[in-house]
Structure formats: C-alpha cells, structure tokens
Amino acid sequence: MEFNATFLVSAISFIIFTIIMNIIFYKPIEKIMNERQKFINEAKNDALNSNSKADEILKNRETRLNQSITDSKKLVAEKVNQANENSKILTGQAKQKSQEEIASAKSNLLNEANLTTDELKTKVKDLAEVISSKVMGFETKIENPDYEIVNRILN
C-alpha cells in the first residue's frame, strides 16, 4: 500500500471534519442530552420527594382522623354520661318534689278530714239535739257529747 499526499490530505480533512463536527454538532447535542438527563433526574427526584411527602401527608391525615374519631367517641361518651347524670339528678329532684307534694297533700287532706270530722261532730250534736227535742217535745241540750258514739255513727 502506498502512502502519498492524498492520504495525508484525506487524514487531515477527516480530523478537521471531526473537530468541526464535534464543535458544531456533537457538543450541542451532548449538551442538550446532558440537560435533558439532568431535567429527567430532577423531575424523578421531585416525583420521589412529592411521593414521600404525599405518603407522609396521608399518614398524618390518617393519624389525625383516627385521633378525631377517638376524641369524638370520648366526647359523645362524656355527653351521654353527663346527660344520664343530669337525668338522674332531675329525676331525683322530681321524685323529691312529688313526694313533698304528696306529703303536703296528705297533710292537707288530714287537716280537712279533721276539720270535717269536727264539723260533723258538731252537726251530729245539733241534729241529735233537734231530733231529741222533737221526739221529747221539749228542748234538750247536750253538754258533753260522747264522741265515740258519734264516731261509730259516722263510720
């Protein structure tokens, strides 16, 4: 094989062509490819970070939701217990009030019964006096009536 000036010119032309292609074509393409790879890596890292943040937010949400459910159940239980206690207190007060009213009504009825009995005793005495005066023909007066007899008559 022969090496002459054509070979040397071709080799130099190829080297110059490669340098020019490197400067004009390959370097900008390599730069664009590096920028794209950097963008892809950053986007991937952002996606992973966002994913981990989303997982953390979901866990936090679940924790808060469970805590809220627990708190609401405690609050409902407290309110139910408080309502039951209030109900017991109000029921007790109502029972006491009704017992007091019953006792008061009983004493009032007893007083009225005593008054009525006393009134009946005097009316029976008066009636006995009227009857005895009509039967005997003269007016009679009963001084100390025997209330046992009157009680038997009334009962």
C-alpha positions as CSV (number, residue, x, y, z in Angstrom):
1,M,0.0,0.0,0.0
2,E,1.2,3.4,-0.8
3,F,1.1,6.5,1.3
4,N,1.1,9.6,-0.6
5,A,-0.1,13.2,-0.1
6,T,-3.7,12.3,-0.9
7,F,-3.8,10.1,2.0
8,L,-2.3,12.7,4.2
9,V,-4.8,15.3,2.9
10,S,-7.6,12.9,3.5
11,A,-6.5,12.1,7.0
12,I,-6.1,15.9,7.8
13,S,-9.5,16.6,6.2
14,F,-11.1,13.8,8.3
15,I,-9.5,15.2,11.5
16,I,-10.7,18.7,10.7
17,F,-14.1,17.4,9.8
18,T,-14.3,15.5,13.1
19,I,-13.2,18.6,15.1
20,I,-15.7,20.8,13.2
21,M,-18.5,18.2,13.7
22,N,-17.5,18.0,17.3
23,I,-17.7,21.8,17.8
24,I,-20.8,22.4,15.6
25,F,-22.9,19.2,16.0
26,Y,-21.8,16.7,18.8
27,K,-21.1,19.2,21.6
28,P,-24.5,21.0,21.3
29,I,-26.2,17.6,21.1
30,E,-24.2,16.3,24.1
31,K,-25.1,19.5,26.0
32,I,-28.8,19.1,25.1
33,M,-28.7,15.4,26.1
34,N,-27.0,16.3,29.4
35,E,-29.5,19.0,30.1
36,R,-32.4,16.5,29.4
37,Q,-30.8,13.9,31.6
38,K,-30.4,16.5,34.3
39,F,-34.1,17.6,33.9
40,I,-35.2,13.9,34.0
41,N,-33.2,13.2,37.1
42,E,-34.5,16.4,38.8
43,A,-38.1,15.5,37.8
44,K,-37.6,12.0,39.1
45,N,-36.2,13.2,42.4
46,D,-39.1,15.8,42.7
47,A,-41.6,13.0,42.0
48,L,-40.0,10.8,44.6
49,N,-39.9,13.6,47.1
50,S,-43.5,14.5,46.3
51,N,-44.5,10.9,46.6
52,S,-42.8,10.6,50.0
53,K,-44.4,13.9,51.1
54,A,-47.8,12.6,49.9
55,D,-47.3,9.4,51.9
56,E,-46.4,11.4,54.9
57,I,-49.4,13.6,54.5
58,L,-51.6,10.6,54.1
59,K,-50.2,9.0,57.3
60,N,-50.6,12.3,59.1
61,R,-54.2,12.6,57.8
62,E,-55.0,9.0,59.0
63,T,-53.4,9.7,62.4
64,R,-55.4,12.9,62.8
65,L,-58.6,11.2,61.5
66,N,-58.2,8.3,64.0
67,Q,-57.5,10.8,66.8
68,S,-60.6,12.8,65.8
69,I,-62.7,9.7,65.8
70,T,-61.3,8.7,69.2
71,D,-61.9,12.2,70.6
72,S,-65.4,12.4,69.2
73,K,-66.2,9.0,70.7
74,K,-64.9,10.2,74.1
75,L,-66.9,13.4,73.8
76,V,-70.1,11.5,72.9
77,A,-69.5,9.1,75.8
78,E,-68.9,12.1,78.2
79,K,-72.0,13.8,77.0
80,V,-74.1,10.7,77.3
81,N,-72.8,10.1,80.8
82,Q,-73.4,13.8,81.7
83,A,-76.9,13.5,80.2
84,N,-77.5,10.4,82.3
85,E,-76.3,12.1,85.4
86,N,-78.4,15.1,84.7
87,S,-81.4,12.8,84.1
88,K,-80.8,11.0,87.4
89,I,-80.5,14.4,89.2
90,L,-83.6,15.8,87.6
91,T,-85.5,12.5,88.2
92,G,-84.4,12.6,91.8
93,Q,-85.5,16.2,92.2
94,A,-88.8,15.4,90.5
95,K,-89.3,12.4,92.9
96,Q,-88.5,14.5,95.9
97,K,-90.7,17.3,94.8
98,S,-93.6,14.9,94.1
99,Q,-93.0,13.2,97.5
100,E,-93.1,16.6,99.1
101,E,-96.3,17.5,97.2
102,I,-97.8,14.1,98.2
103,A,-96.9,14.7,101.8
104,S,-98.3,18.2,101.7
105,A,-101.5,16.9,100.0
106,K,-101.8,14.2,102.7
107,S,-101.4,16.6,105.5
108,N,-103.9,19.0,103.8
109,L,-106.3,16.1,103.4
110,L,-105.8,15.0,107.0
111,N,-106.4,18.6,108.2
112,E,-109.5,18.8,106.1
113,A,-110.6,15.4,107.3
114,N,-110.1,16.5,110.9
115,L,-112.0,19.8,110.3
116,T,-114.7,17.9,108.5
117,T,-114.9,15.4,111.4
118,D,-115.1,18.2,113.9
119,E,-117.7,19.9,111.9
120,L,-119.7,16.7,111.5
121,K,-119.5,16.1,115.2
122,T,-121.0,19.5,115.9
123,K,-123.7,18.9,113.3
124,V,-124.4,15.5,114.7
125,K,-124.7,17.1,118.1
126,D,-127.0,19.7,116.8
127,L,-129.0,17.2,114.8
128,A,-129.3,15.0,117.9
129,E,-130.5,17.9,119.9
130,V,-133.1,18.8,117.2
131,I,-134.2,15.1,117.0
132,S,-134.4,14.7,120.8
133,S,-136.3,18.0,121.2
134,K,-138.9,16.9,118.5
135,V,-139.2,13.4,120.0
136,M,-139.4,14.5,123.6
137,G,-141.4,17.7,123.0
138,F,-139.1,20.0,124.8
139,E,-135.8,21.5,124.0
140,T,-132.8,19.5,125.1
141,K,-129.2,20.5,125.3
142,I,-126.3,18.1,125.1
143,E,-123.4,19.4,127.1
144,N,-120.6,16.9,126.6
145,P,-121.4,14.5,123.8
146,D,-119.8,11.1,123.8
147,Y,-117.7,11.3,120.6
148,E,-117.2,7.6,120.5
149,I,-120.8,7.2,119.7
150,V,-120.6,9.9,117.1
151,N,-117.6,8.3,115.5
152,R,-119.5,5.0,115.3
153,I,-122.4,6.8,113.7
154,L,-120.0,8.4,111.2
155,N,-118.2,5.2,110.4
